[in-house]
Amino acid sequence: MALRTVLNEAEMGRIALAYVKRKIHNDSIPLNPEKLRREIGNTAKDMGIPPEEATQFVSQILEEAFKEMLMGLSK
């Protein structure tokens, strides 16, 4: 099967989101809210996106990851 040379934006977004979710699942995240907020803010600034959007993105991803972790504990 030949590789396509270009992915569309929706495909790239889907892959990026899956990658971020996997990184969150496998790597540690600081539980200190000030440290995490600072990290999100610095990353948002580097990426040129509003910090509020970056914070909302991280909040949604972490909420999902935390729920999955709690379900895993109750098995």
C-alpha angles and dihedrals in degrees: 000000000000120000117243113237097219134037119202120240094258092053091047090049092050091050093044092051092049089049093050092048091051092049091050090049095049103034130059121256121205111253092204104103094206092053093046092046090051091048091049091048094049092047092047090051091049090049095044096238128128111270090226091060092046091050092050091049093051092044092054093046093047093046090055092045092048092051090050091049092050091049089051091053092055095055 
